[in-house]
Amino acid sequence: GRDANDDKRIEEDEFLKGYKGVARHGFVALDNIEGKKQAKEVFASMDDNGGGKVLLDEWCTFIKNAEIAADTQIGKLLAAEMAKDPAMEALSNQSPSGVESVDGPVEPKYKSLPANSFGLHMGKGKLGASKDFFDFQKCFEPLCAESEEAEKLREEQFKLADPNGNGLCSLAELEGFVKASLQAKYPNTGKGKDFKTPGQDLFKAYRPCYIRAFKDAADYAKDDGKVITGTKTAKQDDFVDFSEFRLFNQYLVIYAAMFDGFAKVDGGGAGRDAGDDKRIELSEWMKGYKGVTGYGFQALSGLNDKAAANTAWAKMDDNGGGIVLLDEWCEFIKAAEILSGTALGTLLAADEAGGVGQVWSAPKKVEAKVKAGNKGPRRVSAGKPSASKRAEWAAKAQGKAGVNAEDPMEVAKTVAEKPDLLERCSDEMRENKEVVLAAVSADGPCVKFAGPALRFDKEVCLAAVLQSWRALQAIPKPMRADKDIAKAAVSQDMVACLHIGSSGTKDREVMLAAVRNDGRAIQYAHHSLKADVDFAIEAVAQAGIALQFCSEKLRDTDAVCQCATEQDPRARKYASAEWQRENPPLGTSMDEELDLKKQQKARRASYLALRSQFEEEELAAGVDPAKLSEASRAHRERVIAARAHARADAEEESRQVGQAAESP
C-alpha cells in the first residue's frame, strides 16, 4: 500500500528488498530475476540517467519497452498507441536497454551488465559478447582504472612491456606483453590429446585489434616533432610511453569488443572459424545484425528491424564496396560513440590525432562537434569536400597566385611549391599524373588527395613513398604490398614495416632493406626470417641489440652472438645463458688462445672466399665498393666476417661428425 515511507522514487536498496514481490505481476522486464546480482543489473538498466534513483517515468518506460520488444499482447497495444504520436514513435526507435525483439518464447536474450571503469557496457548471451571476450577483458581491465592501486600495477606491467628499459614500447613489444599477460592468466593445461593453450588462443583470436589500440594510444601524448635518440626518423607518435599505457589497455579492451562483434557477424556465428574471411558481406550482416545489438555500442543498439540494419549498412560501407572490413566497422562504431558524447566516445576522441594516425572525421553527411576529454575541443571534418567546393577553392587559390587553373603545367608548378593545394584542385587536375607527381615529390603524404585512379598508379605511389615513408599510410593496401614501394618505405624507417602487410614482412628482399637501415626491424619480420642465420647477421651487424628479436636457436649461435656483441656490447644480455657462460667477457687461458687462433685461421679462409663472392655480387648489381660510405663499408665487413665465422663453424662441426663416424 501507500504510506508515509512512499516518496515516489525507488532506491537500489528498496529494489533489492522488494524485487521478488513484483515478479508475479506478469511483466517481461520483472520476470525471472534470479538473485540480488541480477537484480542490481536490472536496476542499473532501469536507472537510465545513472542518478541512483528510479522515478515512475523510468520504471514505466523500462517495463513498456520490454513488452514492446518481446511482442506481447500488452506490447502490441502500447506500440499501437505510440504509432499515433510522432514523438512517441521516434522514442520507440531507441533500443530498450537489455532487450531485443524475439520470435517464440518471451525471454530476454542477454543480460545487460553494468558499465566497466571506463564506460564499456557489454551484454552477455545470444545478443551480447562471447565468453572469450570477457576472459580477455579480465586480463587487462585491472590496468585501466584511474586509481592508486591500478597505477602501481601499471608501473609493474610497463616494465614487462618495455624489456630494453628505454621508456618507449614498440608494437612488437606490446604484442609480446599482451601474449605474456594472457598466457600467465590462462596457462596451458592437459597433456597429449588434452593439451590446451587457452592464453595463446586468446592472443591469436584478438590479434587484429592490437594495432588499432597501439596507434590510438601512441597518438595521445603531444609529439614534439623531434627524432628519438638512437633512431633515424622515429618520433614520439611511433611508440607508446608510460603516460599512454593506461589508454593502450583501455583501447585494447574496447577494440577487442568491437572485433568480437565483427567476428560474430563474419561467417555467421560466434568465434573465429573457417567461415570467417575478415570481411562482412551484406547477406551476412542481414542474417547476423540482431546478434550484436547487446554489445552496448550506440551504433548497434538501435537495430530493431531490417530497415534500420540497411541504413546502418549504408553508413558502415563508407566506400560503397559491398563489403565491410574491420577498419570500416571500427570507425563506424567509434564515430557513433563520439557523436553521441558517451563516456566511450570521450575516451576514443582523446587520442591526439584521432583514428589510425589521421585526423578523425565523422562518417559521410555527418557534422558534429566532439568533446575531446582533457585535450579540449577538436575540429571535426564534415567529410570529403564536394567537387563544386573543391573547384571554388581551386579557383580562389589559383586566381590569387595568377595561375591558369586549366593549364596542367602551371598547376603542377604551383602544387610543387605548395603541395597541400592539391586537395583544392579540380577533379580533372587531381587525375592529371604530372600535377600529382609534382605534389607528391614535394610532400609524399599528399598522395591522399590524388584522384582514385592515380592512387593505384605505381609511379605515383613510389614517388610519394620515396619522398616520405609516411605516404605509405595514404595509399591503398594493394599498393603497399608492391615490393619496390615496400622497400622504399622500410629503407627509411622500420615503423613502415607495420604497414606493408604479411606478404611484405615475409619477403626476404624487402626485410633485408629494412634491417640494413635499422637492424631492429627484424622484430617485424616473419618468424622464418628471424631463424635465418644470414638474415639475422645482417640485422645484428647493423644494430647489435636486434639479437633480442632473433630466434632462440640463433641467440645461442656463436657467429650471430659474436657479431652482435662486437657491434654493441649491450647485446650480450640477449644471448643465451649457455653462450654467455662459454664466452666470458674478459680473460682467456693459453689453451683457449691456441684454439682461438686455429678458429681464426679457418675463419680467415672463409672470410677471403666470401669477400670475393660479395665483390662479384656487387659488381653484378652495379655497386662500386669504393664509393660506399664509411658506415656502409663497416656494416659490409661485419656481415662478411660473421658469415665467414658461421661457415667455418659449420665446416668444423661437419669435420668432427665425420671423424666420429670413422672412429671405431
matplotlib code that plots the C-alpha trace (Angstrom):
import matplotlib.pyplot as plt

x = [0.0, 0.9, 2.1, 4.4, 7.5, 6.5, 8.5, 7.6, 11.1, 12.9, 16.4, 18.6, 18.3, 14.5, 14.5, 16.8, 14.4, 11.3, 12.1, 10.7, 7.3, 6.8, 7.9, 4.2, 2.9, 3.4, 5.7, 8.6, 11.1, 10.4, 10.1, 12.9, 15.1, 17.4, 19.2, 20.5, 23.3, 20.9, 18.5, 21.3, 21.9, 18.2, 18.2, 21.2, 19.3, 16.2, 18.2, 18.7, 20.3, 22.5, 21.0, 20.9, 17.1, 14.3, 11.4, 7.9, 8.6, 11.8, 10.0, 7.1, 9.4, 11.6, 8.6, 6.9, 10.0, 10.4, 6.8, 7.1, 10.4, 9.0, 5.9, 3.5, -0.2, 0.4, 3.4, 1.3, -1.3, 1.4, 3.1, -0.2, -0.7, 2.9, 2.4, -0.4, 2.1, 5.1, 7.1, 6.5, 7.2, 10.6, 11.2, 10.2, 13.1, 15.5, 16.7, 15.3, 18.1, 18.9, 16.0, 15.6, 12.7, 12.2, 10.2, 8.9, 9.1, 9.2, 12.5, 15.5, 18.2, 21.1, 21.9, 22.8, 25.9, 26.9, 29.4, 33.1, 35.6, 35.8, 32.2, 32.2, 28.7, 28.7, 25.9, 26.1, 24.1, 22.9, 22.8, 26.0, 29.7, 31.4, 32.9, 36.3, 35.9, 35.1, 38.1, 40.2, 38.8, 39.5, 43.2, 43.6, 40.8, 42.7, 45.2, 42.5, 41.2, 42.3, 43.3, 46.5, 46.3, 45.9, 48.7, 51.1, 50.0, 50.7, 54.2, 55.0, 53.5, 55.1, 58.5, 57.5, 56.2, 59.5, 62.2, 65.1, 64.1, 64.1, 60.7, 59.2, 57.2, 57.0, 54.1, 56.1, 57.0, 53.4, 52.2, 54.7, 53.3, 49.7, 50.7, 52.7, 49.9, 47.3, 49.5, 50.2, 46.5, 45.4, 48.3, 48.5, 46.6, 46.5, 48.8, 48.8, 45.4, 44.0, 46.8, 45.2, 46.7, 43.9, 46.1, 47.8, 44.4, 43.0, 46.1, 45.7, 41.9, 42.1, 45.4, 43.7, 42.7, 46.2, 47.5, 44.5, 44.9, 48.6, 48.2, 45.4, 47.4, 50.6, 48.9, 47.8, 50.9, 51.9, 54.5, 57.3, 58.5, 62.0, 63.6, 64.2, 67.8, 69.2, 66.7, 66.9, 63.4, 61.2, 59.3, 57.1, 54.0, 55.7, 55.8, 53.7, 55.2, 54.1, 51.7, 49.9, 50.0, 46.6, 45.0, 46.6, 45.0, 41.6, 41.7, 42.8, 39.6, 37.4, 38.7, 38.6, 34.9, 34.4, 36.3, 34.3, 31.1, 32.7, 33.8, 30.3, 28.7, 31.5, 30.9, 27.5, 28.5, 30.3, 34.0, 36.6, 36.3, 36.7, 33.7, 35.4, 37.1, 37.7, 35.1, 31.3, 29.0, 25.5, 24.0, 26.0, 25.0, 21.3, 21.5, 23.6, 22.8, 20.5, 23.3, 25.3, 22.6, 23.5, 27.1, 26.2, 27.6, 25.4, 25.8, 24.4, 21.9, 19.1, 18.9, 15.3, 14.4, 15.8, 15.2, 17.5, 20.0, 20.0, 20.6, 23.4, 25.0, 25.0, 26.8, 29.3, 30.2, 31.7, 33.3, 30.4, 32.5, 29.8, 31.8, 32.7, 36.3, 37.4, 38.6, 35.2, 33.4, 35.6, 35.3, 31.5, 31.2, 33.8, 32.0, 28.7, 30.2, 32.0, 29.0, 26.7, 29.0, 29.2, 32.0, 33.5, 33.3, 35.2, 37.8, 38.1, 38.3, 41.2, 44.0, 45.9, 45.4, 42.4, 41.6, 44.6, 47.2, 44.8, 42.6, 39.3, 36.3, 32.7, 31.0, 29.6, 27.0, 27.5, 28.6, 29.2, 31.3, 33.2, 34.2, 37.9, 38.3, 41.2, 42.5, 40.0, 37.6, 38.7, 37.5, 35.8, 35.7, 32.3, 33.6, 35.0, 34.5, 32.2, 33.6, 32.0, 33.5, 37.0, 36.6, 35.6, 38.7, 40.9, 39.7, 40.3, 43.7, 44.9, 43.4, 45.3, 48.5, 47.9, 47.7, 45.6, 43.5, 43.1, 46.8, 48.4, 51.9, 51.1, 49.1, 52.0, 54.4, 52.1, 51.5, 55.2, 55.7, 52.5, 51.7, 48.6, 46.9, 46.3, 43.4, 41.7, 42.4, 39.6, 38.9, 40.5, 43.8, 43.8, 43.6, 46.5, 49.6, 52.1, 50.3, 50.0, 53.7, 54.8, 52.8, 53.9, 57.5, 57.4, 55.2, 54.6, 51.5, 49.6, 49.0, 45.8, 44.4, 45.2, 42.3, 41.1, 42.9, 46.2, 46.2, 46.6, 49.4, 52.7, 54.8, 52.8, 52.8, 56.5, 57.3, 55.3, 56.9, 60.4, 59.7, 58.3, 57.6, 54.6, 52.9, 52.5, 49.6, 47.8, 47.9, 45.7, 46.7, 47.4, 50.0, 51.6, 52.2, 54.3, 57.9, 59.5, 57.2, 57.6, 61.4, 61.4, 59.4, 61.2, 64.6, 63.7, 62.1, 61.5, 58.0, 57.0, 57.0, 53.7, 52.0, 53.4, 51.3, 52.3, 53.4, 56.0, 57.3, 57.7, 59.7, 63.4, 64.4, 62.1, 63.0, 66.8, 66.3, 64.6, 67.3, 70.2, 68.6, 67.8, 68.7, 65.8, 63.4, 63.9, 61.2, 58.6, 60.0, 58.3, 59.4, 61.2, 63.5, 64.1, 65.5, 67.7, 71.4, 72.4, 69.4, 70.0, 73.7, 72.6, 70.4, 72.8, 75.7, 73.6, 72.3, 73.6, 70.6, 68.5, 69.7, 66.8, 64.4, 66.2, 65.0, 66.0, 68.4, 70.2, 70.6, 72.8, 74.7, 78.3, 78.6, 75.4, 76.1, 79.8, 78.7, 76.0, 78.3, 81.0, 78.6, 77.1, 78.4, 74.9, 73.7, 75.4, 72.5, 70.2, 72.4, 71.5, 72.8, 74.9, 76.6, 77.3, 78.9, 81.1, 82.1, 83.2, 83.8, 87.4, 90.4, 91.3, 93.6, 96.7, 94.8, 91.8, 94.1, 95.6, 92.1, 91.1, 94.0, 93.0, 89.4, 90.6, 92.7, 89.8, 87.5, 90.1, 90.0, 86.2, 86.3, 88.5, 86.3, 83.1, 84.7, 85.5, 81.9, 80.5, 82.6, 81.4, 77.7, 78.2, 79.8, 77.0, 74.5, 76.4, 77.7, 81.1, 82.6, 85.0, 82.1, 80.4, 80.1, 82.2, 79.2, 78.2, 81.7, 81.8, 78.5, 79.6, 82.8, 80.9, 78.4, 81.2, 83.2, 80.1, 79.0, 82.6, 82.5, 79.3, 80.6, 83.9, 82.0, 79.7, 82.7, 84.4, 81.3, 80.9, 84.6, 84.1, 81.0, 82.9, 85.8, 83.4, 81.7, 85.1, 86.5, 85.9]
y = [0.0, 3.7, 5.1, 7.8, 6.0, 6.3, 9.2, 8.3, 7.1, 3.7, 3.5, 0.5, -1.0, -0.7, -2.6, -5.3, -5.8, -5.8, -7.2, -10.6, -9.1, -7.8, -10.9, -12.1, -9.0, -10.7, -8.1, -9.4, -6.9, -8.1, -11.8, -14.3, -12.0, -14.6, -13.3, -9.9, -9.8, -9.9, -7.5, -5.0, -5.3, -4.8, -1.7, -0.3, -0.7, 0.9, 3.9, 5.3, 8.5, 7.0, 9.1, 6.3, 6.5, 5.2, 7.6, 6.5, 7.6, 5.5, 2.5, 2.6, 3.2, 0.3, -2.1, -0.7, -1.1, -4.7, -5.5, -3.9, -5.7, -9.0, -8.5, -9.4, -8.5, -5.6, -4.6, -4.6, -2.4, 0.1, 0.1, 0.9, 3.8, 5.1, 4.9, 7.5, 10.0, 11.0, 12.0, 8.6, 6.8, 8.5, 7.2, 3.7, 3.6, 3.7, 0.4, -0.7, -1.4, -5.1, -6.3, -7.2, -8.4, -12.2, -14.8, -17.6, -17.7, -14.4, -14.2, -11.8, -12.9, -11.4, -10.0, -6.3, -5.7, -2.5, -0.3, -1.0, 1.5, 3.5, 3.2, 0.0, -1.5, -5.1, -7.7, -11.5, -14.1, -14.6, -10.8, -10.0, -10.7, -14.1, -15.8, -15.3, -11.5, -11.5, -13.7, -11.3, -8.3, -9.8, -9.8, -6.1, -4.3, -4.0, -1.8, 0.6, 2.1, 5.6, 4.6, 4.4, 0.6, 0.5, 3.0, 0.8, -2.2, -0.3, 0.6, -3.1, -4.2, -1.4, -2.8, -6.1, -4.3, -2.3, -5.0, -2.7, -0.1, 2.9, 4.1, 3.5, 0.5, -0.5, -2.5, -5.7, -5.2, -4.5, -7.6, -9.6, -8.0, -8.9, -12.5, -13.0, -11.5, -13.8, -16.9, -16.0, -15.6, -18.6, -21.1, -24.3, -27.3, -31.0, -33.4, -35.2, -35.0, -33.0, -30.4, -26.9, -23.4, -21.0, -17.9, -18.3, -19.0, -15.7, -13.8, -15.1, -14.6, -10.9, -10.0, -7.9, -5.3, -4.7, -2.4, -0.1, 0.1, 0.8, 3.6, 5.4, 5.3, 6.3, 9.4, 10.7, 12.4, 15.6, 14.9, 17.5, 16.5, 15.6, 12.4, 9.9, 9.4, 6.2, 6.2, 7.7, 9.1, 7.6, 10.2, 10.1, 9.0, 5.9, 4.5, 4.2, 5.7, 5.2, 8.2, 6.4, 2.9, 3.2, 4.3, 1.4, -1.1, 0.7, 0.8, -2.8, -3.9, -1.5, -2.7, -6.3, -5.8, -4.3, -7.1, -9.7, -8.3, -8.2, -11.8, -12.8, -11.4, -12.5, -16.1, -16.2, -17.3, -16.6, -17.2, -17.5, -20.4, -21.4, -19.2, -16.1, -14.2, -10.9, -9.1, -8.8, -9.0, -7.6, -11.1, -11.9, -8.6, -9.0, -12.5, -11.5, -7.9, -8.9, -10.8, -7.7, -5.5, -6.4, -5.2, -1.8, 0.3, 3.3, 2.3, -1.2, -0.8, 0.7, -2.1, -3.0, -4.1, -4.7, -1.1, 0.1, -2.6, -1.5, 2.2, 1.1, -0.9, 2.1, 4.2, 1.4, 0.6, 4.0, 3.4, 1.6, -1.5, -4.0, -5.4, -4.0, -4.5, -4.3, -0.8, 0.4, -1.5, 0.1, 3.6, 3.3, 2.3, 4.9, 7.7, 6.9, 6.9, 10.2, 12.0, 10.7, 12.1, 8.9, 8.1, 5.8, 8.5, 10.9, 8.3, 7.4, 11.1, 11.6, 10.5, 13.5, 12.9, 10.6, 7.4, 5.4, 8.1, 10.5, 13.4, 11.8, 12.7, 11.9, 9.5, 10.9, 13.6, 14.0, 17.2, 17.4, 18.9, 16.4, 16.7, 15.6, 15.0, 16.8, 17.7, 20.5, 20.7, 19.3, 20.4, 17.5, 17.4, 17.0, 14.5, 14.8, 18.2, 18.2, 18.6, 22.1, 23.2, 22.0, 23.8, 27.0, 26.7, 26.0, 29.0, 31.3, 29.9, 29.8, 33.1, 34.8, 33.2, 34.2, 30.6, 29.3, 26.6, 24.8, 24.6, 21.4, 22.8, 25.9, 23.9, 21.4, 24.3, 25.7, 22.4, 21.7, 24.8, 24.3, 20.5, 20.9, 22.9, 19.5, 19.0, 22.1, 21.3, 20.3, 16.6, 16.9, 18.2, 15.6, 13.0, 14.6, 12.5, 15.3, 17.5, 14.8, 13.7, 17.4, 17.5, 14.1, 14.6, 17.7, 16.1, 12.4, 12.1, 14.5, 11.4, 11.0, 14.0, 12.3, 11.1, 7.5, 6.1, 7.7, 6.4, 2.9, 4.1, 2.6, 5.5, 8.0, 5.8, 5.1, 8.8, 9.6, 7.0, 7.9, 11.4, 10.2, 6.7, 8.1, 8.3, 4.5, 5.1, 7.2, 4.7, 1.6, -1.7, -3.4, -0.8, -1.1, -4.8, -3.9, -4.9, -1.7, 0.5, -1.5, -1.4, 2.3, 2.8, 0.4, 1.7, 4.9, 3.8, 0.4, 1.6, 1.4, -2.4, -2.1, -1.0, -3.4, -6.4, -10.1, -10.5, -7.7, -9.0, -12.4, -11.1, -11.5, -8.7, -6.2, -7.1, -7.0, -3.4, -2.8, -4.4, -2.8, 0.6, -0.4, -3.9, -3.7, -4.1, -7.8, -7.7, -7.2, -9.9, -13.3, -16.0, -17.9, -14.9, -14.5, -18.1, -17.5, -17.2, -14.9, -12.6, -12.4, -11.5, -8.6, -7.3, -7.6, -6.2, -3.0, -3.0, -5.5, -5.2, -6.7, -10.0, -9.9, -10.4, -13.4, -16.9, -18.8, -21.0, -18.1, -16.4, -19.5, -19.4, -18.2, -16.4, -14.3, -13.6, -12.6, -10.2, -8.7, -8.1, -6.7, -4.2, -3.3, -4.8, -4.4, -7.2, -9.7, -9.9, -11.1, -14.1, -17.5, -18.1, -21.0, -18.8, -16.2, -18.9, -20.3, -16.8, -14.8, -11.1, -10.9, -13.2, -16.5, -19.3, -20.4, -23.4, -21.2, -18.8, -21.6, -22.9, -19.3, -18.9, -22.2, -21.0, -17.6, -19.2, -21.3, -18.2, -16.2, -18.6, -18.4, -14.7, -14.2, -16.5, -14.7, -11.3, -12.3, -13.5, -10.3, -8.2, -10.2, -9.8, -6.0, -5.6, -7.6, -5.3, -2.2, -1.2, 0.3, -0.8, 2.2, 4.6, 3.1, 5.3, 4.6, 3.2, 1.0, -0.4, -1.1, -2.9, -4.9, -6.0, -7.1, -9.1, -10.8, -11.6, -13.0, -15.2, -16.4, -17.3, -19.2, -21.1, -22.1, -23.3, -25.4, -26.9, -27.7, -29.3, -31.4, -32.4, -33.5, -35.5, -37.2, -38.1, -39.5, -41.7, -43.1, -43.9, -47.5]
z = [0.0, 0.0, 3.4, 4.8, 3.6, -0.1, -1.7, -5.3, -6.1, -5.7, -4.4, -5.1, -1.5, -1.8, -5.1, -3.7, -0.8, -2.9, -6.4, -5.6, -4.8, -8.3, -10.2, -10.3, -11.9, -15.3, -16.9, -19.0, -17.6, -14.0, -14.6, -13.9, -11.8, -10.2, -7.1, -6.0, -8.5, -11.5, -9.6, -9.4, -13.1, -13.8, -11.5, -13.4, -16.7, -15.3, -13.9, -17.3, -16.3, -13.6, -10.8, -8.3, -8.1, -10.4, -10.9, -12.0, -15.6, -15.8, -14.2, -16.7, -19.8, -18.8, -18.5, -21.6, -23.8, -22.7, -23.5, -27.0, -27.7, -26.6, -28.8, -26.1, -26.3, -23.9, -26.0, -29.2, -27.5, -26.3, -29.7, -31.4, -29.1, -29.7, -33.5, -33.3, -31.7, -33.9, -30.8, -29.2, -32.5, -32.5, -29.0, -30.0, -32.4, -29.5, -28.4, -24.9, -22.6, -22.4, -24.7, -28.3, -30.5, -30.4, -32.1, -29.9, -26.1, -24.3, -22.5, -22.5, -25.0, -23.0, -19.6, -19.6, -17.4, -15.6, -17.4, -16.5, -15.2, -18.5, -19.8, -21.8, -21.3, -22.7, -22.6, -22.3, -24.1, -27.6, -28.4, -26.4, -26.4, -26.3, -23.3, -25.0, -24.9, -21.1, -20.5, -22.5, -20.7, -17.2, -18.1, -18.9, -17.1, -13.8, -15.7, -16.9, -13.7, -12.6, -9.0, -7.0, -7.0, -10.7, -11.2, -9.2, -11.2, -14.5, -13.3, -12.7, -16.0, -18.1, -17.1, -18.7, -21.8, -22.1, -21.9, -23.0, -20.4, -22.8, -21.7, -25.1, -26.3, -29.9, -31.4, -31.2, -27.6, -26.6, -28.6, -26.6, -23.4, -24.4, -25.2, -21.9, -19.9, -21.4, -21.1, -17.4, -16.6, -18.7, -18.6, -20.7, -19.4, -20.0, -21.9, -25.2, -26.9, -24.0, -24.2, -24.4, -24.8, -23.7, -23.3, -26.6, -28.3, -26.9, -28.1, -31.6, -31.6, -30.8, -32.6, -35.3, -32.8, -31.2, -33.9, -33.6, -29.8, -30.3, -32.8, -31.0, -27.7, -29.4, -30.8, -27.4, -25.9, -27.7, -30.4, -30.2, -33.7, -32.5, -33.8, -30.9, -30.0, -31.4, -34.3, -37.8, -38.2, -35.4, -33.3, -30.2, -32.1, -33.2, -29.7, -26.5, -23.4, -19.8, -19.9, -22.7, -21.2, -19.4, -22.6, -24.5, -22.2, -22.4, -26.2, -26.1, -24.4, -26.5, -29.9, -28.7, -28.0, -31.5, -33.1, -31.1, -32.6, -36.1, -35.8, -34.7, -37.8, -40.1, -41.0, -39.4, -35.9, -32.7, -32.5, -35.3, -37.7, -41.4, -42.3, -41.2, -44.0, -42.1, -44.1, -43.8, -46.8, -46.8, -46.7, -43.5, -42.0, -42.6, -41.0, -38.1, -37.1, -34.2, -32.7, -31.9, -30.5, -27.0, -27.2, -25.7, -28.6, -29.8, -33.5, -32.9, -30.1, -32.2, -34.9, -34.3, -37.8, -41.3, -42.4, -39.5, -40.4, -44.1, -43.0, -40.7, -43.6, -45.9, -43.3, -42.5, -46.1, -46.4, -49.8, -51.3, -52.0, -51.0, -48.1, -44.7, -43.4, -39.8, -40.2, -41.5, -38.7, -36.0, -37.4, -37.7, -34.1, -33.0, -34.8, -33.2, -29.7, -30.3, -31.8, -29.1, -26.4, -24.4, -21.9, -24.5, -27.2, -25.0, -24.4, -28.1, -29.1, -26.6, -28.9, -30.2, -34.0, -33.8, -35.7, -37.0, -37.1, -39.0, -38.1, -37.1, -39.3, -39.0, -41.4, -44.7, -44.4, -40.7, -38.9, -35.2, -32.5, -30.5, -26.9, -26.6, -22.9, -21.3, -24.7, -25.3, -28.3, -31.6, -35.0, -36.8, -40.6, -42.2, -44.7, -48.2, -49.9, -52.9, -56.5, -56.7, -53.4, -54.5, -57.8, -55.9, -53.6, -56.6, -58.5, -55.5, -54.6, -58.2, -59.1, -56.2, -57.4, -61.0, -62.1, -65.1, -63.4, -66.8, -67.6, -66.0, -66.4, -64.3, -61.7, -61.4, -60.8, -58.1, -56.2, -56.3, -54.2, -52.1, -52.2, -49.9, -52.7, -54.5, -52.2, -53.6, -57.3, -59.6, -60.2, -63.6, -62.2, -59.4, -62.1, -64.0, -63.4, -63.9, -61.4, -58.8, -59.3, -58.8, -55.5, -54.0, -55.0, -52.6, -49.9, -50.1, -47.8, -50.2, -52.4, -50.4, -52.4, -55.7, -57.9, -57.3, -60.4, -59.6, -56.1, -57.7, -60.0, -59.1, -60.3, -58.2, -55.1, -55.4, -55.8, -52.7, -50.6, -51.7, -50.5, -47.2, -45.9, -44.1, -47.5, -47.2, -44.9, -47.5, -50.4, -50.9, -49.3, -52.6, -53.5, -50.1, -50.9, -54.0, -53.4, -54.8, -52.8, -49.6, -50.0, -50.5, -47.3, -44.9, -46.1, -44.4, -41.1, -39.5, -38.4, -42.1, -41.6, -39.8, -43.0, -45.6, -44.7, -44.1, -47.7, -47.1, -43.8, -45.3, -48.3, -47.7, -50.1, -48.5, -45.0, -45.9, -46.9, -43.6, -41.4, -43.3, -42.4, -38.8, -37.5, -35.0, -37.9, -37.6, -34.9, -37.6, -39.9, -40.4, -37.9, -40.7, -41.3, -37.6, -37.7, -40.8, -39.9, -42.8, -42.3, -38.6, -39.2, -41.4, -38.6, -35.7, -37.8, -38.1, -34.5, -32.0, -29.8, -32.6, -31.2, -28.7, -31.7, -33.2, -32.8, -29.6, -31.6, -33.1, -29.7, -28.9, -32.2, -31.9, -35.2, -34.6, -30.9, -31.6, -34.4, -32.2, -29.2, -31.4, -32.8, -29.4, -26.1, -24.6, -26.9, -24.7, -22.3, -25.1, -25.9, -24.3, -20.8, -22.1, -24.7, -22.1, -19.8, -22.7, -23.8, -20.7, -21.5, -20.2, -20.0, -21.8, -20.9, -23.1, -24.5, -25.3, -27.1, -29.3, -30.1, -30.9, -33.3, -35.1, -35.4, -36.7, -39.4, -40.6, -40.5, -42.4, -45.3, -45.3, -45.0, -48.1, -50.1, -49.0, -49.6, -53.2, -53.6, -52.2, -54.6, -57.6, -56.5, -56.0, -59.4, -61.0, -59.2, -60.4, -56.9, -56.7, -53.2, -53.4, -53.4, -50.3, -47.2, -44.2, -42.3, -45.2, -45.5, -41.8, -42.0, -45.0, -43.3, -40.2, -42.3, -44.2, -41.0, -39.3, -42.2, -42.6, -38.8, -39.3, -42.4, -40.6, -37.6, -39.8, -41.6, -38.3, -36.9, -40.1, -39.8, -36.2, -37.1, -39.9, -37.6, -35.0, -37.7, -38.9, -35.4, -34.2]

ax = plt.figure().add_subplot(projection="3d")
ax.plot(x, y, z, "-o")
ax.set_aspect("equal")
plt.show()
